[in-house]
Amino acid sequence: KAKSGLAANTGEFFEGLGITMKRKPFVRLCVATFLIFGGFQLASMFDLYVIRYYVFGGDDGPAGQLYGTYGTVTTLCTMGVIALTAVLAKRLGKREAFRLTIALSIIGYGLKWIGYSRENPYLLLMTAPIVAFGVGSLFTLMGSMISDVCDYDELETGERREGTFGAIYWWMVKVGIALAALIGGWLLSASGFDVDLGPNQSGSALQYIRLFNIIIPMATSALAVIVMWRYEISETKAKEIRSELESRRGKITS
């Protein structure tokens, strides 16, 4: 019974995957999330290494303090970004707000090249408010945009499938986390970083982990903007779809 139940659930999952992948706007949302969040997770793996070994030469004490402070400031800034993104989405539309906020996060990642300063380590904190626009705006906007996709799907099929779309979306997020961990470990090894060397890492290894920490999220975020550039459901179209659905439901109930 357990095996048959597992087989049935697996079958339902892949059936739902096939249904959702037919909706191009949803595929765009999944790919964009995969790129942005995966890039963020991958970059985050290198934060402590860069701070500890590049900025502080292997000194754990000040490295831990800066790393903790940077994480706290980024979290606080993310909370502010969530509120600001909601305002931007109302004024500009969700698609345009996505483009703007992710573009800002790309600038923030780029500024980390300057922020990783051995002379002024806490200069890194200046990047936190801008970097926060990445993940902070991503999950603020995506939930609402998936709702628009559900409306679009209902208009096409007559069925309402929030559960299916939500499950597949968050499955993609988890796949991104898993891949980021796998790729991050491989990149750390490929950089020439050797934990046994402690503070005596080669200059090339330090440069590589610094580049991975900055270039990867910039590249994945830029790709996500390209993927979403032709996102089909504009604010106007979303309102038209919602109006049509409300009209249909009115006819059904009358």
C-alpha positions in Angstrom: 0.0 0.0 0.0 2.8 2.4 0.9 4.5 1.7 -2.5 1.3 2.1 -4.4 0.6 5.4 -2.5 4.1 6.6 -3.3 3.7 5.6 -7.0 0.4 7.4 -7.2 1.8 10.6 -5.6 4.8 10.5 -7.9 2.5 10.1 -10.9 0.3 13.0 -9.8 3.4 15.2 -9.3 4.8 14.5 -12.8 1.3 15.0 -14.3 1.1 18.4 -12.5 4.6 19.2 -13.8 3.5 18.5 -17.3 0.4 20.7 -17.0 2.2 23.6 -15.5 5.1 23.5 -18.0 2.6 24.2 -20.8 2.0 27.7 -19.4 4.9 29.8 -20.7 4.4 32.6 -18.2 4.8 30.1 -15.4 7.9 28.6 -16.9 9.4 32.1 -17.1 8.6 32.7 -13.4 10.2 29.3 -12.4 13.3 29.9 -14.5 13.8 33.5 -13.2 13.4 32.3 -9.6 15.8 29.4 -10.2 18.4 31.8 -11.6 18.1 34.6 -9.0 17.7 32.5 -5.9 20.2 29.9 -7.1 22.7 32.6 -7.8 22.1 34.3 -4.5 22.5 31.0 -2.6 25.7 30.1 -4.5 27.2 33.5 -3.9 26.3 33.4 -0.2 28.4 30.2 0.2 31.4 32.3 -0.6 30.7 35.3 1.6 32.4 33.9 4.7 35.4 32.6 2.7 36.0 36.0 1.1 35.5 37.9 4.3 37.7 35.5 6.4 40.5 34.8 4.0 40.6 37.7 1.5 39.6 40.7 3.8 41.0 39.5 7.1 43.8 37.1 6.1 42.3 34.2 8.0 41.6 36.0 11.3 38.3 34.4 12.6 37.4 37.0 15.2 36.9 40.2 13.1 35.7 38.0 10.1 32.9 36.5 12.2 31.9 40.0 13.5 31.7 41.5 10.0 29.9 38.4 8.5 27.3 38.5 11.3 26.8 42.2 11.0 26.5 42.0 7.2 23.9 39.2 7.5 21.9 41.2 10.1 22.0 44.4 8.0 21.0 42.5 4.9 18.0 40.9 6.6 16.8 44.3 8.0 17.2 45.8 4.5 15.3 42.9 3.0 12.3 43.7 5.2 12.3 47.3 4.0 12.7 46.1 0.4 9.6 43.9 0.7 7.5 47.0 1.7 9.1 49.2 -1.0 8.6 46.5 -3.7 4.9 46.4 -2.9 4.7 50.1 -3.5 6.7 49.9 -6.8 4.5 47.0 -8.0 1.3 49.2 -7.5 2.8 52.2 -9.3 4.9 50.6 -12.1 3.3 47.1 -12.4 4.8 43.8 -11.3 6.7 43.1 -14.4 8.4 46.6 -14.4 9.0 46.4 -10.7 10.8 43.1 -11.2 13.1 44.5 -13.8 13.9 47.6 -11.7 14.6 45.8 -8.4 16.7 43.0 -10.0 18.7 45.5 -11.9 19.4 47.3 -8.6 20.5 44.0 -7.0 23.0 43.5 -9.9 24.5 46.9 -9.1 24.7 45.8 -5.5 26.5 42.6 -6.3 29.0 44.6 -8.4 29.7 47.0 -5.6 30.9 44.2 -3.4 34.1 44.3 -5.4 34.8 47.6 -3.8 33.1 46.6 -0.5 35.6 43.8 0.1 38.2 46.2 1.3 41.1 45.2 3.5 41.7 48.9 4.5 38.0 49.5 5.4 36.3 46.1 5.8 32.9 47.6 7.0 32.6 49.3 3.6 30.9 46.0 2.6 27.8 47.1 4.6 27.1 49.8 1.9 26.2 47.0 -0.5 23.6 45.3 1.8 20.6 47.7 1.0 21.1 47.2 -2.7 21.8 43.5 -2.7 18.7 43.0 -0.6 16.6 44.0 -3.6 17.3 40.6 -5.2 15.6 38.0 -3.0 13.5 40.6 -1.2 11.7 41.7 -4.3 11.7 38.2 -5.9 9.4 36.4 -3.5 7.3 39.5 -2.9 6.4 39.7 -6.6 6.4 36.0 -7.6 3.5 35.0 -5.3 1.3 37.7 -6.9 2.5 36.9 -10.4 1.7 33.2 -9.9 -1.8 34.2 -9.0 -2.0 36.0 -12.3 -0.8 32.7 -14.0 -3.5 30.8 -12.2 -6.1 33.2 -13.6 -4.6 32.9 -17.0 -4.7 29.1 -16.8 -8.3 29.1 -15.6 -9.3 31.3 -18.5 -7.7 28.8 -20.9 -8.9 25.5 -19.2 -11.8 26.4 -16.9 -9.9 24.8 -14.0 -8.4 26.3 -10.9 -5.0 24.9 -10.0 -3.3 27.1 -7.4 -2.1 24.0 -5.5 -0.4 22.5 -8.5 1.3 25.7 -9.5 2.5 26.4 -6.0 3.9 22.9 -5.4 5.8 22.9 -8.7 7.2 26.5 -8.1 8.5 25.6 -4.6 9.9 22.4 -5.9 11.9 24.4 -8.4 13.2 26.6 -5.5 14.4 23.6 -3.6 16.1 22.2 -6.7 17.9 25.5 -7.0 19.1 25.3 -3.4 20.4 21.7 -3.9 22.2 22.6 -7.1 23.7 25.7 -5.6 25.2 23.6 -2.8 26.5 21.0 -5.3 28.0 23.6 -7.7 29.4 25.7 -4.9 31.4 22.9 -3.5 32.8 22.1 -6.9 33.7 25.7 -7.6 35.4 26.0 -4.2 37.6 23.0 -5.1 38.2 24.3 -8.6 39.4 27.7 -7.3 42.4 26.0 -5.7 41.2 26.8 -2.1 42.7 24.4 0.4 41.3 24.4 3.9 44.6 22.8 5.2 46.5 25.9 4.2 44.4 28.1 6.6 45.4 31.8 6.1 48.1 30.9 3.6 45.8 30.5 0.6 47.2 31.3 -2.9 46.5 34.7 -4.4 44.7 33.1 -7.3 42.4 31.0 -5.0 41.4 34.2 -3.2 40.7 36.0 -6.5 38.6 33.1 -7.8 36.4 32.9 -4.7 35.9 36.7 -4.8 35.0 36.5 -8.5 32.6 33.6 -7.9 30.9 35.5 -5.1 30.3 38.6 -7.3 30.1 37.5 -11.0 27.8 34.5 -10.5 24.8 36.3 -9.0 25.3 39.2 -11.4 25.2 36.8 -14.4 22.2 34.8 -13.1 20.2 37.9 -12.2 20.9 39.4 -15.6 19.7 36.2 -17.3 16.6 36.3 -15.2 15.8 39.8 -16.4 16.2 38.6 -20.0 14.0 35.6 -19.4 11.3 37.9 -17.9 11.7 40.7 -20.5 8.9 39.2 -22.6 6.8 38.0 -19.7 3.3 37.7 -21.3 1.0 38.8 -18.5 1.3 42.6 -18.1 -0.7 44.5 -15.5 -3.3 45.5 -18.1 -3.6 41.9 -19.3 -3.9 40.5 -15.8 -6.8 42.9 -15.1 -8.5 41.9 -18.4 -8.2 38.2 -17.5 -9.6 38.8 -14.0 -12.5 40.8 -15.4 -13.3 38.0 -17.9 -13.2 35.4 -15.2 -15.5 37.4 -13.0 -17.9 37.9 -15.9 -17.9 34.1 -16.5 -18.5 33.3 -12.9 -21.3 35.8 -12.8 -22.9 34.0 -15.8 -22.6 30.7 -14.1 -24.1 31.8 -10.9 -27.0 33.8 -12.5 
